[in-house]
Amino acid sequence: MPSTELLIAFFVTTAIFAYIPGPAMLYAAAQTLARGRWAGLMAAFGIHLGGYIHVIAAAAGLSVLFHAVPMLYMAVKFAGAAYLAWLGISLFRSKAQGEAAMPGVEPKSGRRAFMESIAVEVLNPKTALFFLAFLPQFIDASAAFPIWVQFILLGTIVNLMFSSADVMCVLLAGAAITRLRRSSSAQRLMQRAGGALLVGLGAHLALQRG
């Protein structure tokens, strides 16, 4: 493994990146606003699992394709942006979930948020590029472990730390809306706010350079 000094720098830098509000945290918060805390937690879990696809891709060097083939990067980027916008519009247009219907709807919403979140994360090329650019800074070619093993281990730590920030964001959002859940109008407003946030994230991803 890398030296102790390198590992300390790795943990500090990862924590800074993880807890700066970013698209994943906003996405998890949007799912919480629109569908409830359980859906938000399942969304964070889906993002977490999707992150391992990028870790494996970075370890295998597959992310280099985004540098070598710019058109591929742009295609994945716009596909992810369009998917986010479609999710947001679907939430915005769907019927509000009443308090009485929550026990029967919540599990379904959680499963749906989980599956959608995996797709959102996998279709985010910036995550792939982040792992490809970030992890090599802390790889020690002279370490006992092969480079690909170091990629997997460090990538897993990064993914766990980022997911802890996502979960914290979900819990904070869930606590903020608990008192509003009994009001159908407030719940409808939260659902629309979550949908609008997803559409905004999709537009941000599509228009962001690089």
C-alpha positions in Angstrom: 0.0 0.0 0.0 1.1 3.7 -0.3 3.1 5.3 2.4 1.5 6.6 5.6 2.0 10.2 4.5 0.3 9.5 1.2 -2.6 7.7 2.9 -3.2 10.6 5.3 -3.3 13.0 2.3 -5.6 10.7 0.6 -8.1 10.5 3.4 -8.1 14.3 4.0 -8.5 15.1 0.4 -11.3 12.5 0.0 -13.2 13.9 3.0 -13.0 17.4 1.6 -14.3 16.2 -1.8 -17.0 14.0 -0.2 -18.6 16.6 2.0 -18.6 19.5 -0.5 -22.2 19.5 -1.8 -22.3 18.0 -5.3 -24.7 16.4 -7.8 -25.0 13.1 -5.9 -26.0 14.8 -2.7 -28.5 17.0 -4.4 -29.9 14.0 -6.3 -30.3 12.0 -3.0 -32.0 15.1 -1.4 -34.3 15.4 -4.4 -35.4 11.8 -4.1 -36.0 12.4 -0.4 -38.1 15.5 -1.0 -40.2 13.8 -3.7 -40.6 10.3 -2.3 -39.6 10.3 1.4 -36.6 9.3 3.5 -36.6 5.6 2.6 -36.5 6.4 -1.1 -33.7 8.8 -0.4 -31.7 6.2 1.4 -32.3 3.7 -1.4 -31.2 6.3 -3.9 -27.9 6.8 -1.9 -27.4 3.1 -1.9 -28.0 2.9 -5.7 -25.5 5.7 -6.2 -23.0 3.8 -4.1 -23.4 0.6 -6.1 -23.2 2.5 -9.3 -19.9 4.0 -8.1 -18.2 0.6 -8.1 -18.7 0.4 -11.8 -16.5 3.5 -12.2 -14.0 2.1 -9.7 -13.7 -1.1 -11.7 -13.5 0.9 -14.9 -10.7 3.0 -13.5 -8.8 0.0 -12.3 -9.2 -1.6 -15.8 -8.3 1.6 -17.6 -11.6 1.7 -19.4 -12.2 5.4 -18.4 -9.3 6.3 -20.7 -11.8 5.8 -23.5 -13.5 9.0 -22.5 -10.3 10.9 -23.2 -9.5 9.0 -26.4 -13.0 9.2 -27.9 -14.6 12.6 -27.0 -17.8 11.7 -28.9 -18.3 8.7 -26.5 -18.0 11.0 -23.5 -20.5 13.5 -25.0 -22.9 10.7 -25.8 -22.9 9.3 -22.2 -23.0 12.8 -20.8 -26.1 13.8 -22.7 -27.8 10.4 -22.1 -27.3 10.9 -18.3 -28.6 14.5 -18.5 -31.6 13.4 -20.5 -32.4 10.6 -18.0 -32.2 13.0 -15.0 -34.5 15.4 -16.8 -37.0 12.7 -17.6 -37.0 11.5 -13.9 -37.6 15.0 -12.8 -40.4 15.6 -15.2 -42.0 12.3 -14.2 -41.9 13.3 -10.5 -43.2 16.7 -11.2 -46.2 15.4 -13.1 -47.0 12.4 -10.9 -49.8 12.5 -8.3 -48.9 13.4 -4.8 -48.7 10.5 -2.3 -51.1 11.0 0.5 -50.2 10.2 4.1 -52.7 7.3 4.2 -51.2 5.8 1.0 -47.6 6.0 2.3 -47.3 2.5 3.8 -48.2 0.8 0.5 -46.3 3.2 -1.8 -43.1 3.7 0.1 -41.4 0.3 -0.6 -42.2 0.6 -4.3 -40.8 4.2 -4.4 -37.7 2.9 -2.6 -37.1 0.1 -5.2 -37.7 2.5 -8.0 -35.3 5.1 -6.6 -32.7 2.4 -6.1 -32.8 1.3 -9.7 -33.0 4.8 -11.1 -30.0 5.9 -9.0 -27.8 3.1 -10.3 -28.5 4.2 -13.9 -27.9 7.8 -13.0 -24.5 7.1 -11.5 -23.4 4.8 -14.3 -24.4 7.4 -16.9 -22.4 10.1 -15.2 -19.0 10.3 -17.1 -17.6 12.9 -14.7 -17.6 10.2 -12.0 -15.5 8.0 -14.2 -13.1 10.8 -15.0 -12.9 11.8 -11.3 -11.7 8.3 -10.3 -9.3 8.2 -13.2 -7.8 11.6 -12.4 -7.9 11.4 -8.6 -6.9 7.8 -7.7 -3.5 7.8 -9.6 -2.3 10.7 -7.4 -2.2 8.2 -4.4 -1.0 5.1 -6.2 2.4 3.8 -5.3 3.9 1.8 -8.2 6.6 0.4 -5.8 4.0 -0.9 -3.3 3.6 -4.6 -2.6 0.0 -4.6 -4.0 -0.5 -4.4 -7.8 -1.7 -1.1 -9.2 -5.1 -2.5 -10.1 -5.6 -3.7 -6.5 -4.6 -0.3 -5.2 -7.2 1.2 -7.5 -9.9 -1.1 -6.2 -9.0 -0.5 -2.5 -8.7 3.3 -2.7 -11.7 3.5 -5.0 -13.8 1.6 -2.5 -12.8 3.9 0.3 -13.6 7.0 -1.8 -17.0 5.5 -2.7 -17.8 4.7 1.0 -16.9 8.2 2.1 -18.9 9.9 -0.7 -21.9 7.6 0.2 -21.7 8.6 3.9 -22.1 12.3 2.8 -25.1 11.3 0.6 -26.7 9.5 3.6 -26.2 12.4 5.8 -27.8 14.7 3.2 -30.8 12.3 3.0 -31.2 12.3 6.8 -31.1 16.1 7.0 -33.6 16.4 4.2 -35.8 13.8 5.9 -35.7 15.6 9.2 -36.6 18.9 7.5 -39.8 17.5 5.8 -41.1 15.3 8.7 -43.3 18.0 10.0 -44.7 18.7 6.5 -45.7 15.1 5.6 -49.3 15.4 7.0 -50.1 18.3 4.6 -51.1 17.0 1.2 -50.4 20.5 -0.4 -46.9 20.6 1.3 -46.2 17.1 0.1 -47.2 18.0 -3.4 -44.9 21.0 -3.2 -42.0 18.9 -2.0 -42.6 16.4 -4.8 -42.5 19.2 -7.3 -39.4 20.7 -5.7 -37.6 17.3 -6.0 -38.6 17.0 -9.6 -37.5 20.5 -10.4 -34.1 19.8 -8.7 -33.6 16.7 -10.9 -34.4 18.6 -14.1 -32.0 21.3 -12.9 -29.2 18.7 -12.3 -29.8 17.2 -15.8 -29.5 20.7 -17.4 -26.4 21.4 -15.3 -24.8 18.1 -16.5 -25.7 18.8 -20.1 -24.4 22.4 -20.2 -21.3 21.9 -18.0 -18.1 22.0 -20.0 -15.6 19.1 -20.0 
